[in-house]
Amino acid sequence: MEPVLTQNIRPGKPPTSLREYEAAGGYSALRKALDMTPARVHQLVDDADLKGRGGAGFPAGKKWAALPPLEQSLRPRLLLVNLDEMEPGTYKDRYLVEGDPHQLIEGTLIAAYACQLDLGWIFVRAEYTDPLRILEQALAEAKAAGYIGRNILGRGFDFDLRLHASAGRYICGEAAGLLNAMEGKRAIPRTKPPYEAQVGAWGKPSIVNNVETLCCVPHIVERGPEWFRKLGKAHDSGTKLYGVSGRVKRPASFELPMGTTLRELIEEHAGGMRDGYKFRAALPGGASTMFMDESQLDVPLEFESMRPLGLFFGTGTVIVLDDKTCPVGMVHNLQQFFARESCGWCTPCRDGLPWLAWTLGEIEAGRGEASDLDLLADQTHFIHGNTFCALALGAAVSVESSLNKFRGDYEEHIRRRGCPFGNTS
C-alpha cells in the first residue's frame, strides 16, 4: 500500500517545510475545497465515512452536521484540534506533526471551511515541546504564504489558527475537559446535552477533532470519498496509524489499511516477538481498551468489526503483553496512572480508581484475599454508565478483561502470597 498520511514523513530527518510540502502537492486540496461550496466539502467527508481517530470513532461528518445553521449561530464559531495525546501507549499524532505539520494545518483549514468556522486552536500536550516548536514554525510559514488569515487565497474565506500549550492532565484529551482548559478553568467534563457543537468553548459553537482525523481530510478532498473508503480492508474507511509497543522486535508506528489484524500487525510489521518471549495478549488501542488474546489475533482492528465483540478499538496503538510480564503488575501500573489522572469530578472515578489501584497493589504484593477478585469485578461493573466521561470506563475495562483472561494469575498471586513473576511492587 502506498502511504497516505505518512507519504512526506522522513524518519530521522527534519519535518517537511512549506516549500517541500507544496512541491509534493500540499495545499492543492485546500485550493480545490475553496472552489466548492462548504456544503459540498462537508458532503465529501461524510461520504468517505471518516471516523474520528481519537478513540471514540464517531463519524466526523456527523459531528460537523451538529453545528447550528450559520444564520442562527453565535460567532465566532470555533475549531479545537486535539493534540493532547496522553493515552498510555499512544504516540501517533506526535509522529504526524513532527514529520509533516502542514498536512495537519491544511486539514484543519479545510474542516474550518466546510463547517464555516472563524477561529481555531491546536491544543498541544505541554510536554510535547518538539511538536510545539515545529507547529509554531509551520503556522508562521502558512500565515506568511496566505493560507491563514483574512481572504485566504483570495477566496473570501477568513480563518485564524493559533497554538495553545495544555496545562497538562490526561482529562484534557476529553472534549469537554479540553474546552474547559481552553477557557482557563479546571479541566473537567461537562453535562451533556448541550454538546460542544451547540455550546462549546466560551459558549460558542465548537468542533473538537483529533489530529489524525484532520490529516485525512486533504486526501479525501483531493482523491474522493470512494477512493478513501476502498483503502480499508474490512468495514471502516481509510488508513490508520497503528502503533506497537512492548517486547516486539520493531516497536514503531505503521500506516496500514483500516481493518489490519493484530496478527499481521505484530508478526509482519513489528517483526514478531523478541527472542525468548511469546505473545500472550495485547491492549489493541492504548491503555483504555480490553485485552485481546491469541484467539482474537485475526479480528480486524477497526471500530465496526470490534464493537459487536464487545471490544474497544481506541487509538489503534497496541501494547503487547508477553509471557514473562505479570499481567496483574501491568494492570496495577495502568490503574495507578488512571487514579492519579482522575479529575475528581465524579465519585466512581475519584474514589473508585484509587481503590482499584490499591487492591491490585495488595494482590501484587502478596497481601490479597480470594474475595478481592469478586470485589474488583463488582467495582468495575459499578463504574459502567455511572461517570461523567469515559476516563473511568477506560480504566475499568482493562481490569475487567484481565480478570476474565488472567484469573489464574490473580489466584496464583493470592495462593503464593506474592507475584509468581518475581515483581516486588
NORWOWO-V186018 format. One line per field, one symbol per residue. ss: DSSP state (~ for helix, > for strand, _ for the rest). A space follows every 10 residues. Layout:
ss=???
This chain:
ss=__________ _______~~~ ~~~____~~~ ~~~~___~~~ ~~~~~~~___ >_______>~ ~~~~~____~ ~~_____>>> >>>_______ _~~~~~~~~_ ~~~~~~~~~~ ~~~~~___>> >>>>____~~ ~~~~~~~~~~ ~~~~____>_ _~~~____>> >>>>>____~ ~~~_~~~~~~ ~~________ __________ ~~~__>>>>> ~~~~~~~~~~ ~~~_~~~~~~ ________>> >>>>>__>__ _>>>>>>___ >~~~~~~~~_ __>_____>> >>>_______ >>>~~~___> __~~~~~___ ______>>>> >>____~~~~ ~~~~~~~~~~ ~_____~~~~ _~~~~~~~~~ ~~~~______ ~~~~~~~~~~ ~~~_______ ~~~~~~~~~~ ~~~~~_~~~~ ~~~~~~____ _____
